[in-house]
């Protein structure tokens, strides 16, 4: 059974927000930070660290 990564992340994010109830500003900062890091010079370094 293969589950798409985006679906898995959506389910984990939804459950995390429902169970732990983080503040909205923290969720937004983490999403924005991840978006900005993905488009930075660190993206290749992070990609190689994750795929190994």
Helices and strands as residue ranges (DSSP letters): H 5-20, H 24-38, H 43-51
